[in-house]
Amino acid sequence: MGIPLLQKAFVGAYVVRQHLAGRSRYPLVLMLEPLFRCNLACAGCGKIDYPEEILNQRLSVADCLGAVDECGAPVVSIAGGEPLLHKEIDEVVAAIVARRKFVYLCTNGLLMKKQLARFKPSPFFVWSVHLDGDEDMHDHAVCQSGVYARATEAIREAKTRGFRVNINCTLFNNADPERVANFFDAISELGVDGITVSPGYAYERAPDQTHFLNRNRTKTLFRDIFRRGRGSRAWAFSQSALFLDFLAGNRDYRCTPWGNPTRTIFGWQRPCYLLGEGYAKTFRELMDETDWDAYGTGNYAKCADCMVHSGYEATAVQDAIRHPWKALTVALSGVQTDGAMAREISLERQRPAQYVFSRHVEQKLAEIRKPETHSKALAPACKRA
Ligand code: SF4
């Protein structure tokens, strides 16, 4: 089972409480990025090309827990960068688990086996290991050989020690459905508890811009994959049935970017995990002062091809709460993989892309360099004193 009953019950109760309180916008998953530094340099990654001074920054344990408390989401996904490069990440995880929130610790798996002893198995804690396909596919995607072998070795060891382990798999336009299906079979045999699958988002700063999926290709690819995953081959996806149905082109959902708010060393990122168009100092400021209608497919050119879970999973969960019979139908009969697709959102009125990201990086660099300049300026005065 991709999402255990305990987690479904906790998250379901949280969502019902938000609806009863009359809240139309609320977070489901906090995306916590305590650092951008990574020990890989994947071609499809939009996070690793920061200057060294930014890559050297970390959110402290207090900053991480402050974000968790301020946001209140029942699930926290710790990403990066590579979170296992953060020296206090075990403390962060333990403190979030103690708050009875579900923690997904995303990792490329390279340091995982060595660091398993820093963590304790818990129903509230999940290793989420990045694997973009079989050995050749994955090592090609992460631009380094041997990564798949080390990650799967760590997964085996983690399962032996009683941890919950998921994989997160990002697919690009060169994905072959049969090969992806075979990979899901193999990874299921390894004993993973869940599979999170996502189409690659076209990060404007990713080194490889040629392999991102558009929405039509995404829907066809997922239909071709899901068609192969029926009967005895059924896979445990760690995503809602309606989100998977959306990926296969059967739902015309609108993005819910506030469902997965993102906290990084820059602050609370606007509007979502994928786009850095500005930063709020507090979670409240993010929720109240972001022009949410300016984003989403059909509203903004950078969102045109997006079908990523960080934007659309929360939409699917809200739909399931409002229309449980829809979710039940898909859960019982499976995702529809043929027939007409839902109407696509028109892009005619979308506003053009703005390229504002470098400004935030420059601002942060100025903040980091300020104390240095200040202490250099003070030094001669101290000597004179
Ligand atoms: S569609 Fe939503 S999740 Fe996707 S990039 Fe735009 S705002 Fe972010």
Residues whose N, C-alpha, C, O or C-beta is under 5 A from the ligand:
A	BS01	SF4	C255 P257 P271 C272 L274 L275 Y295 G296 T297 K302 C303 C306 S310 G311
